[in-house]
Amino acid sequence: MEAPAGETDQWAPWRRRLTGSGLLVPMGLDGLWGRGDRFERIVEAVASALADLGADQHAERVRFPPVVSRSTFENSGYLRSFPTLTGSVHTFAGDDRDHARLLHDLAAGEDWTPSLVPAGTVLCAAACHPLYPTITGPLPAGGARWDVYGTVFRHEPSPDPARMQSFRQYEFVYVGEPEGATRHRDLWVERATTLTARLGLDAHAEVASDPFFGRAGRMLAANQQEAGLKVEVLAPTGPGPGLTAIASANCHEDHFGEAFGLRTADGAVAHSACVGFGVERIALALLWAHGLETDAWPPAVRSGLGL
């Protein structure tokens, strides 16, 4: 995890503190981390606090594996907007001759991946993506809500510990009428900022846009920001020059409703909205703000997390 020639690795001291204390376990690639027991305890506490925060929503609790079908991934539109972040699962499906070729390439230190073929699954890019194709029939009046928690993947290698390639998202999702989607987004922006204040984090919310790929993507980002569809809650997670998004509330408009045939009670195309919390990022924000020893954290923070 060395910085490119001529560049300063500003996160190196922070990484050494995290790994030296056993909170994170280096795995040899930028953005790929094991989590020590103490770090997992923080993550579990954050997830529990989020579940409590959304308990009054009476959302249906559902959990999905870290992979989705290729058709779900394609229908989500993620590949069109974020091809550089994508991870596809491949496997071996050849015969003995193909296996011998693979072993030859492996022994020779050559690239053996051409021997693999797509497995029909793709690494999940957002915790809510597996949800939409499971919604059947018209939605009830007033829409429906889900509590979703899962592991996601984004190919975004970085020396910054807060930019993990594989991480967990806790989401609260609404699907229904447009007004309900907007209310859901606004409610969760307020709740996210209230929670971060309660946890002693120096966080604030601001309108943002996604890093859509390509020239057309820059127009999408501009339109998204102008319409105020995405609001991020930002906080320090380490020594970097800027703040990191630890939560994001998004109005999708009718994107997923059109893609997956979702209809409101009156037959209109459903709108959706979600809030996603990066639990590892919140854990890192807590460690940066309050120190590496949770026993020394402010009593109000420990109490708020049930530590």
C-alpha positions as a printed Julia matrix, in Angstrom:
307×3 Matrix{Float64}:
   0.0     0.0     0.0
   2.6     2.5    -1.09
   1.77    5.85   -2.61
   2.7     6.39   -6.27
   6.1     7.94   -6.88
   6.09   11.63   -6.07
   2.9    11.46   -3.99
   2.57   11.61   -0.21
   0.6     8.87    1.53
  -1.17   11.04    4.08
  -3.11    8.09    5.5
  -0.04    5.98    6.38
   0.19    7.07   10.06
  -3.57    6.54   10.51
  -3.4     3.09    8.91
  -0.5     2.15   11.18
  -2.52    3.14   14.24
  -5.55    1.17   13.08
  -3.59   -1.93   12.17
  -1.19   -1.7    15.1
  -4.13   -1.76   17.5
  -5.73   -4.71   15.7
  -8.78   -2.74   14.61
  -8.11   -3.34   10.91
  -6.18   -6.23    9.35
  -4.26   -5.45    6.12
  -4.88   -7.88    3.27
  -2.23   -6.72    0.8
  -4.38   -4.63   -1.54
  -5.55   -1.03   -1.29
  -9.09   -0.92    0.02
  -9.19   -4.56    1.15
  -9.34   -4.99    4.92
 -10.03   -7.57    7.57
 -11.81   -6.34   10.68
 -10.57   -7.11   14.17
 -12.86   -8.0    17.05
 -12.9    -4.5    18.57
 -13.71   -2.94   15.2
 -16.55   -5.44   14.68
 -17.97   -4.57   18.08
 -18.18   -0.93   17.0
 -19.77   -1.9    13.67
 -22.33   -4.09   15.44
 -23.13   -1.25   17.84
 -23.61    1.19   14.94
 -25.88   -1.26   13.09
 -27.94   -1.79   16.24
 -28.29    1.97   16.74
 -29.47    2.35   13.15
 -32.02   -0.44   13.57
 -33.38    1.32   16.65
 -33.45    4.64   14.79
 -35.74    3.16   12.13
 -37.89    1.0    14.39
 -40.87    3.37   14.21
 -40.98    3.0    10.43
 -42.21   -0.6    10.75
 -40.06   -1.48    7.76
 -39.91   -5.08    6.57
 -36.52   -6.51    7.53
 -34.76   -8.36    4.71
 -31.16   -9.5     4.15
 -29.56  -10.5     0.84
 -26.28  -12.2    -0.12
 -23.36  -10.08   -1.45
 -24.07  -11.12   -5.06
 -26.99  -10.45   -7.4
 -28.08  -12.07  -10.64
 -26.69  -10.62  -13.82
 -30.19   -9.61  -14.94
 -30.83   -7.69  -11.71
 -27.51   -5.92  -12.07
 -28.18   -4.99  -15.69
 -31.71   -3.76  -14.96
 -30.44   -1.61  -12.07
 -28.58    0.59  -14.59
 -25.42    0.52  -12.48
 -23.2    -0.71  -15.31
 -24.22    2.2   -17.53
 -23.38    4.76  -14.85
 -20.49    3.23  -12.88
 -18.62    0.68  -15.02
 -15.31    1.38  -13.27
 -16.75    0.34   -9.88
 -18.21   -2.94  -11.12
 -17.21   -6.43   -9.99
 -18.35   -9.51  -11.93
 -18.05  -13.1   -10.66
 -16.31  -15.59  -12.98
 -15.72  -19.3   -12.62
 -14.15  -22.28  -14.41
 -16.46  -24.26  -16.68
 -13.99  -26.05  -19.0
 -12.85  -29.63  -19.53
  -9.6   -31.41  -18.63
  -7.73  -29.78  -21.48
  -8.89  -26.33  -20.38
  -7.89  -27.17  -16.8
  -4.41  -28.2   -17.95
  -4.06  -24.86  -19.76
  -5.12  -23.0   -16.64
  -2.6   -24.91  -14.5
   0.15  -24.23  -17.03
  -0.58  -20.49  -16.94
  -0.68  -20.54  -13.13
   2.65  -22.36  -12.84
   4.24  -20.02  -15.37
   3.08  -16.95  -13.48
   0.93  -15.91  -16.42
  -2.62  -14.59  -16.46
  -4.94  -17.57  -15.89
  -8.18  -15.59  -15.83
  -8.94  -16.08  -19.56
  -9.81  -19.68  -18.58
 -12.78  -18.39  -16.6
 -16.27  -17.53  -17.8
 -19.03  -15.36  -16.27
 -20.87  -17.19  -13.5
 -24.16  -15.32  -13.97
 -23.7   -13.37  -10.76
 -22.31   -9.91  -10.06
 -21.01   -8.42   -6.81
 -23.74   -6.34   -5.21
 -23.05   -2.61   -5.64
 -25.8    -1.25   -3.36
 -27.62   -3.04   -0.56
 -31.04   -2.1    -1.97
 -30.46   -3.43   -5.5
 -31.52   -7.06   -4.74
 -34.74   -5.77   -3.19
 -36.51   -4.3    -6.21
 -37.01   -7.48   -8.29
 -38.52   -9.2    -5.22
 -41.36   -6.67   -4.94
 -44.48   -8.17   -6.53
 -47.99   -6.86   -7.08
 -49.19   -3.3    -6.58
 -47.81   -1.48   -3.55
 -50.18   -0.49   -0.74
 -51.5     3.05   -0.58
 -48.82    5.15    1.1
 -46.06    2.9    -0.19
 -43.93    0.35    1.63
 -40.66    0.42    3.55
 -37.79   -2.01    3.97
 -34.86   -2.35    6.37
 -31.92   -3.73    4.34
 -28.39   -4.52    5.53
 -25.68   -6.19    3.49
 -22.18   -6.3     2.07
 -21.49   -4.39   -1.14
 -18.52   -4.04   -3.49
 -17.08   -1.05   -5.34
 -13.8    -1.33   -7.25
 -12.33    1.85   -5.87
  -8.91    0.89   -4.43
  -7.49    3.59   -2.19
  -4.91    3.93    0.6
  -7.62    5.75    2.62
  -9.08    3.18    5.1
 -12.5     4.8     4.71
 -12.6     3.83    1.02
 -12.99    0.09    1.29
 -13.66   -2.06   -1.76
 -15.93   -4.35    0.24
 -18.04   -2.8     2.99
 -21.47   -2.89    4.59
 -24.44   -0.64    3.97
 -27.46   -0.25    6.24
 -30.38    1.06    4.22
 -33.95    2.13    4.78
 -35.86    2.0     1.5
 -39.21    3.43    0.48
 -41.14    2.5    -2.68
 -44.47    4.15   -3.49
 -45.8     7.58   -4.42
 -43.45   10.45   -5.38
 -44.42   12.54   -2.37
 -43.71    9.64   -0.05
 -40.26    9.18   -1.57
 -39.38   12.83   -1.0
 -40.65   12.7     2.59
 -38.61    9.54    3.22
 -35.43   11.19    1.93
 -35.98   14.35    3.98
 -36.86   12.42    7.15
 -33.67   10.39    6.97
 -31.42   13.37    6.28
 -32.77   14.87    9.51
 -32.36   11.6    11.42
 -28.84   11.0    10.12
 -27.64   14.44   11.21
 -29.34   14.04   14.61
 -27.65   10.66   15.1
 -24.2    11.93   14.16
 -24.56   14.85   16.57
 -25.57   12.44   19.32
 -22.46   10.38   18.59
 -20.23   13.42   18.89
 -19.31   13.58   15.2
 -18.61   16.88   13.44
 -20.95   16.15   10.54
 -23.19   18.12    8.23
 -25.49   17.46    5.28
 -25.12   18.88    1.79
 -26.58   18.31   -1.66
 -24.31   16.07   -3.72
 -24.12   14.09   -6.94
 -22.87   10.67   -7.94
 -19.63   10.25   -9.94
 -21.41    9.11  -13.1
 -19.01    7.81  -15.74
 -18.24    9.56  -19.01
 -19.31   12.76  -20.71
 -23.03   11.98  -20.48
 -22.47   11.16  -16.83
 -21.36   14.7   -16.1
 -24.73   15.92  -17.36
 -26.52   13.35  -15.19
 -24.55   14.52  -12.16
 -25.39   18.15  -12.88
 -29.09   17.33  -13.25
 -29.05   15.23  -10.07
 -27.47   18.02   -8.08
 -29.74   20.71   -9.52
 -32.81   18.66   -8.58
 -31.42   17.99   -5.09
 -32.0    14.25   -5.44
 -28.96   13.2    -3.4
 -27.98   14.5     0.03
 -24.84   13.29    1.79
 -23.93   13.48    5.46
 -20.21   14.25    5.64
 -17.77   13.81    8.51
 -14.01   13.39    9.08
 -12.93    9.74    9.02
  -9.18   10.3     9.11
  -6.45   12.79    8.19
  -7.51   13.39    4.6
  -8.01   16.93    3.29
 -11.76   16.56    2.82
 -14.74   15.01    4.53
 -16.16   11.57    3.81
 -19.79   10.66    3.11
 -20.87    8.42    5.98
 -24.52    8.43    4.91
 -26.39    9.25    1.71
 -30.11    9.87    1.16
 -31.32    9.51   -2.41
 -34.52   10.03   -4.41
 -34.43    7.69   -7.42
 -37.62    9.13   -8.92
 -39.16    6.38  -11.12
 -35.82    4.79  -12.13
 -36.29    1.49  -10.29
 -40.05    1.58  -10.75
 -39.6     1.55  -14.52
 -36.71   -0.93  -14.46
 -38.48   -3.53  -12.32
 -42.14   -2.89  -13.14
 -43.1    -1.5    -9.73
 -46.57    0.04   -9.47
 -48.39    2.08   -6.85
 -51.85    1.2    -5.59
 -53.44    3.26   -8.39
 -51.29    1.65  -11.09
 -48.77    4.47  -11.61
 -45.05    3.79  -11.91
 -43.66    3.75   -8.39
 -41.0     6.15   -7.15
 -38.37    5.11   -4.63
 -35.94    6.6    -2.16
 -33.34    5.2     0.18
 -30.9     6.24    2.85
 -27.68    4.29    3.08
 -25.32    4.34    6.05
 -21.73    3.17    5.63
 -21.25    1.38    8.94
 -17.47    0.97    8.59
 -17.15    4.65    7.73
 -19.18    5.61   10.79
 -16.95    3.34   12.89
 -13.85    5.07   11.49
 -15.39    8.5    12.09
 -15.98    7.52   15.72
 -12.41    6.25   16.12
 -11.0     9.43   14.56
 -13.17   11.69   16.71
 -12.91    9.89   20.05
  -9.74    7.78   19.93
  -8.96    4.11   19.46
  -9.96    3.0    22.97
 -13.75    2.77   23.19
 -13.58    2.62   27.0
 -12.34    6.22   26.92
 -15.1     7.52   24.63
 -17.51   10.1    26.09
 -20.21    8.42   28.23
 -23.0     9.84   26.04
 -21.45    8.27   22.93
 -20.93    4.92   24.64
 -24.49    5.0    25.93
 -25.87    5.92   22.5
 -24.16    2.88   21.04
 -24.89    0.52   23.9
 -21.18   -0.03   24.56
